[in-house]
Amino acid sequence: MALNDAQADKAAGIIHDAYLSGTPIEGLPDDCAPANAADAVKVQEALLSKFGKAAAGYKAGFTNPPALAKAGPDGPMSGVMFRDFSVPSGGSLKRADVWPGTLIEAEVAFRMGRPLPVRDADYSQDEVLDAVASAIIAIELAVPRFANPLGQPVPYLFAENGAALGFVWGPDIPDWRERDLKALDIELSFDGKAVAQGLPLEARCDEAWALTWTVNHFRARGRAIEVGDFITTGAAAAPTVLGNASHVLARFDGIGDVSFTVED
């Protein structure tokens, strides 16, 4: 049976309290746990209301073929990235907002140049790409509110906003329409030490497909895409736990660097 409004609000309150306390939770009570993607969206909307923060953009997760297979009918998943925790490359974020368990994900993202209003029908991929101002290199900060996030059911991760919190936007990708974005070589480093490389091609998502899915997913939820919104498409390098690192840099070969600093 689908979660009702009270159950969704209860689950959202537990997740929100976990974020405020900085203490990850082990799971959710059976009486308010989302069983599928529809339940998860309901909890996520209640959670977003509790956060009450403006959106910098939107994320998609579980977008590459292995992750999609794992997620099954509950994938992909979505989340809202918040303006309060999003900075341009070279900017800084507070350690109080970025837990040691934060996952750092180097990604290809898009900055939207035209609005895509809510409407009844899905947008085609061509329509969505025509609304893009540029493709960019970026870092997403995924801050799980659950302990052992990769061991949690997919609807739990979806419900907790896909672990979305912050975003760091970097340089434009020149000639992005003509490039194979999946083939970009990437190195992620913490405090000057390499910690991850780009994922193999078979574990990379189709960025244009992920972008289009995200736009239409939020359209169906009554959320329009606005000029300047960022939409990020899924990890292109192995997600890596931040720990106590202070400087994060992702180098995209032939494009440039995107970085940020964590301030104590």
Backbone torsions as a table, in degrees:
resi	resn	phi	psi	omega
1	MET	NA	137.6	-178.1
2	ALA	-64.9	149.2	176.0
3	LEU	-64.9	140.2	172.9
4	ASN	-89.2	177.9	-175.6
5	ASP	-61.1	-40.9	-178.5
6	ALA	-65.8	-40.6	178.7
7	GLN	-65.9	-42.9	178.7
8	ALA	-62.6	-40.0	179.7
9	ASP	-67.0	-36.9	178.1
10	LYS	-63.7	-46.4	179.3
11	ALA	-62.2	-43.4	179.9
12	ALA	-62.3	-39.0	179.2
13	GLY	-63.8	-39.3	179.0
14	ILE	-65.2	-43.6	-179.9
15	ILE	-66.6	-42.7	-179.3
16	HIS	-64.1	-41.6	177.8
17	ASP	-61.7	-36.7	178.3
18	ALA	-63.1	-40.0	178.2
19	TYR	-66.0	-45.9	-177.5
20	LEU	-63.3	-35.5	-178.0
21	SER	-83.6	-18.0	-175.9
22	GLY	73.8	16.6	-177.9
23	THR	-116.1	112.1	179.3
24	PRO	-62.1	150.7	179.7
25	ILE	-105.1	158.6	-176.8
26	GLU	-82.8	-26.0	-177.4
27	GLY	177.0	-160.7	178.8
28	LEU	-127.5	148.9	176.5
29	PRO	-59.6	149.7	-178.4
30	ASP	-58.9	-30.0	-174.2
31	ASP	-78.6	-2.8	177.2
32	CYS	-141.4	13.9	-177.7
33	ALA	-78.7	132.0	177.9
34	PRO	-70.4	134.9	-177.6
35	ALA	-99.2	-13.9	-175.6
36	ASN	-158.4	-179.0	-176.3
37	ALA	-64.7	-36.1	-179.8
38	ALA	-63.9	-44.4	175.1
39	ASP	-60.4	-41.9	-177.0
40	ALA	-62.1	-41.1	178.0
41	VAL	-61.9	-40.0	-179.4
42	LYS	-63.8	-43.0	177.5
43	VAL	-66.6	-42.5	-179.1
44	GLN	-61.2	-41.3	178.5
45	GLU	-63.0	-39.9	176.5
46	ALA	-64.9	-38.0	178.9
47	LEU	-66.3	-42.9	179.6
48	LEU	-61.4	-36.1	176.8
49	SER	-64.1	-37.4	179.2
50	LYS	-69.5	-38.9	176.8
51	PHE	-64.2	-44.7	178.1
52	GLY	61.4	33.6	-176.3
53	LYS	-111.2	148.7	179.3
54	ALA	-71.3	146.6	-179.0
55	ALA	-85.6	135.0	167.0
56	ALA	-88.7	-23.0	-179.3
57	GLY	165.5	-160.3	-169.4
58	TYR	-137.1	149.2	-179.9
59	LYS	-119.7	155.4	167.3
60	ALA	-121.7	146.0	177.0
61	GLY	-134.7	166.7	-174.6
62	PHE	55.1	45.9	-174.8
63	THR	-101.1	-15.2	179.6
64	ASN	-86.9	161.6	-173.2
65	PRO	-55.0	-46.5	179.3
66	PRO	-62.5	-40.0	-178.8
67	ALA	-69.8	-38.8	177.0
68	LEU	-60.8	-41.0	178.7
69	ALA	-63.8	-40.6	179.1
70	LYS	-65.6	-41.4	-176.3
71	ALA	-73.3	-28.6	-179.6
72	GLY	60.8	-137.7	-175.8
73	PRO	-69.4	-10.3	-179.3
74	ASP	-91.6	-1.3	179.3
75	GLY	-111.7	167.1	-9.0
76	PRO	-63.6	-176.8	174.6
77	MET	-126.5	164.0	-174.2
78	SER	-129.0	169.2	173.1
79	GLY	-165.8	164.1	178.3
80	VAL	-108.0	126.0	175.8
81	MET	-92.0	137.2	-170.2
82	PHE	-96.8	141.9	-179.4
83	ARG	-62.8	-34.5	-178.3
84	ASP	-61.7	-22.9	-175.4
85	PHE	-119.5	24.4	-178.7
86	SER	-121.8	132.9	-173.6
87	VAL	-139.6	156.7	172.1
88	PRO	-72.7	161.1	177.1
89	SER	-52.9	136.9	-175.8
90	GLY	92.8	-7.3	-179.2
91	GLY	-81.6	-175.5	-177.1
92	SER	-134.9	153.8	175.2
93	LEU	-129.0	157.8	-177.8
94	LYS	-87.4	137.9	179.9
95	ARG	-62.3	-27.5	178.3
96	ALA	-63.4	-24.4	-179.8
97	ASP	-94.6	-16.0	-172.9
98	VAL	-118.0	98.8	-176.2
99	TRP	-64.1	155.5	175.4
100	PRO	-57.7	-28.5	179.7
101	GLY	-82.2	5.1	178.5
102	THR	-58.9	134.7	176.0
103	LEU	-93.4	128.1	178.5
104	ILE	-97.9	124.9	-175.7
105	GLU	-127.2	115.0	173.0
106	ALA	-79.2	128.7	-171.1
107	GLU	-143.0	160.4	165.0
108	VAL	-91.7	131.6	-178.6
109	ALA	-132.5	175.9	-179.6
110	PHE	-131.8	142.3	171.2
111	ARG	-106.6	127.4	-174.2
112	MET	-85.0	136.7	-177.2
113	GLY	-107.9	-12.7	176.7
114	ARG	-137.8	147.9	179.5
115	PRO	-72.2	151.7	172.5
116	LEU	-124.0	92.7	-175.4
117	PRO	-66.6	160.4	173.6
118	VAL	-64.4	135.1	175.8
119	ARG	-149.4	173.3	-175.8
120	ASP	-71.7	-39.6	-173.8
121	ALA	-95.6	152.8	173.6
122	ASP	-61.6	153.3	169.0
123	TYR	-83.8	141.6	174.0
124	SER	-74.9	162.2	177.7
125	GLN	-61.3	-38.7	178.4
126	ASP	-62.3	-41.2	178.7
127	GLU	-63.0	-42.5	-179.2
128	VAL	-66.3	-46.1	-179.3
129	LEU	-63.7	-33.7	177.7
130	ASP	-66.1	-21.1	-180.0
131	ALA	-89.6	-2.8	-177.9
132	VAL	-81.7	132.8	173.4
133	ALA	-80.9	-43.4	179.0
134	SER	-165.0	155.1	165.6
135	ALA	-89.5	145.8	-176.2
136	ILE	-136.6	161.5	168.3
137	ILE	-91.8	147.0	-169.6
138	ALA	-156.7	166.9	171.2
139	ILE	-126.7	128.2	171.0
140	GLU	-101.0	138.7	174.1
141	LEU	-104.0	107.6	178.4
142	ALA	-97.0	119.6	-174.5
143	VAL	-115.1	91.7	-176.6
144	PRO	-66.1	136.1	174.1
145	ARG	-92.2	-5.5	176.9
146	PHE	-104.6	141.0	168.7
147	ALA	-68.4	150.4	-179.3
148	ASN	47.2	58.6	-173.3
149	PRO	-58.5	-36.2	-178.2
150	LEU	-73.2	-10.8	175.8
151	GLY	-96.4	1.0	-178.4
152	GLN	-88.2	153.6	172.8
153	PRO	-59.9	144.5	-178.6
154	VAL	-55.7	-41.2	178.8
155	PRO	-59.9	-30.2	176.3
156	TYR	-64.6	-44.7	-179.6
157	LEU	-65.7	-39.7	177.1
158	PHE	-61.8	-46.1	-177.1
159	ALA	-61.9	-33.8	-177.1
160	GLU	-87.8	32.1	174.9
161	ASN	70.9	26.3	180.0
162	GLY	59.1	25.2	-175.8
163	ALA	63.7	12.0	-177.3
164	ALA	-67.7	141.2	172.9
165	LEU	-148.0	-70.0	-172.3
166	GLY	-118.3	172.3	-175.1
167	PHE	-154.9	139.8	176.7
168	VAL	-122.7	119.4	-177.5
169	TRP	-102.0	138.0	-176.6
170	GLY	-115.8	-158.7	-175.3
171	PRO	-66.0	157.6	172.8
172	ASP	-65.6	153.0	172.8
173	ILE	-95.7	110.4	-178.2
174	PRO	-61.5	145.0	174.9
175	ASP	51.8	39.0	-173.0
176	TRP	-62.4	-27.9	180.0
177	ARG	-68.1	-26.3	-178.1
178	GLU	-96.4	-5.8	-176.3
179	ARG	-92.5	153.4	166.0
180	ASP	-88.5	97.5	-173.8
181	LEU	-64.5	-26.3	179.5
182	LYS	-68.5	-20.6	-173.7
183	ALA	-89.8	0.5	-179.4
184	LEU	-64.4	129.2	174.7
185	ASP	-79.1	137.8	-174.6
186	ILE	-134.9	140.8	169.2
187	GLU	-130.2	127.5	177.9
188	LEU	-104.7	131.8	179.5
189	SER	-132.9	147.2	174.7
190	PHE	-117.0	126.1	177.5
191	ASP	49.9	39.8	175.8
192	GLY	83.5	1.3	-178.8
193	LYS	-112.8	127.2	179.3
194	ALA	-63.4	131.5	-178.7
195	VAL	-123.2	-16.0	-178.8
196	ALA	-161.0	156.1	177.3
197	GLN	-120.6	170.7	176.3
198	GLY	-60.7	145.2	178.1
199	LEU	-68.9	154.3	174.8
200	PRO	-63.9	158.7	-174.1
201	LEU	-54.8	-38.7	-176.7
202	GLU	-69.6	-14.0	178.3
203	ALA	-106.8	13.6	175.9
204	ARG	-100.4	148.6	179.3
205	CYS	-85.6	164.0	168.0
206	ASP	-84.0	105.3	-171.1
207	GLU	-61.7	-41.3	-179.6
208	ALA	-65.1	-39.0	177.5
209	TRP	-65.6	-45.0	-179.4
210	ALA	-62.3	-40.9	177.2
211	LEU	-59.8	-48.2	-177.5
212	THR	-65.5	-40.7	177.7
213	TRP	-60.2	-44.3	-176.9
214	THR	-63.5	-46.1	178.5
215	VAL	-57.0	-47.8	-176.0
216	ASN	-74.2	-30.1	175.3
217	HIS	-62.0	-47.7	-179.2
218	PHE	-74.4	-29.6	173.5
219	ARG	-57.3	-45.4	-179.8
220	ALA	-65.0	-22.7	177.6
221	ARG	-91.2	2.5	177.8
222	GLY	83.5	20.8	-179.4
223	ARG	-111.4	116.9	179.2
224	ALA	-79.1	153.0	172.0
225	ILE	-93.1	130.4	-175.5
226	GLU	-108.1	160.6	174.9
227	VAL	-59.0	133.0	179.8
228	GLY	91.3	-11.2	176.6
229	ASP	-62.6	143.1	172.3
230	PHE	-99.3	140.0	173.8
231	ILE	-129.3	119.4	-177.9
232	THR	-109.2	151.5	-158.0
233	THR	-113.1	-5.9	-178.9
234	GLY	126.1	153.4	-174.0
235	ALA	-59.6	130.1	175.3
236	ALA	-103.4	-13.4	171.0
237	ALA	-124.8	159.4	-176.3
238	ALA	-56.5	121.8	176.8
239	PRO	-58.1	135.2	-172.3
240	THR	-131.9	134.5	-179.2
241	VAL	-68.7	130.5	-176.9
242	LEU	-64.7	-42.5	-175.4
243	GLY	61.5	-133.9	-178.3
244	ASN	-102.2	16.0	-179.9
245	ALA	-62.0	150.6	-178.2
246	SER	-110.4	-27.3	-178.5
247	HIS	-128.7	126.2	-177.6
248	VAL	-118.3	131.8	-179.7
249	LEU	-140.0	132.0	172.6
250	ALA	-116.0	123.7	-179.7
251	ARG	-105.6	120.1	177.0
252	PHE	-102.7	111.8	-173.3
253	ASP	-57.7	128.3	178.8
254	GLY	82.9	-5.5	179.9
255	ILE	-114.3	-56.0	-177.6
256	GLY	146.7	-161.7	-175.0
257	ASP	-117.7	152.4	168.6
258	VAL	-132.3	133.8	-172.7
259	SER	-149.7	164.3	171.4
260	PHE	-156.3	164.4	179.9
261	THR	-118.8	141.6	173.9
262	VAL	-100.0	119.8	-177.5
263	GLU	-99.2	131.8	178.5
264	ASP	-75.5	NA	NA
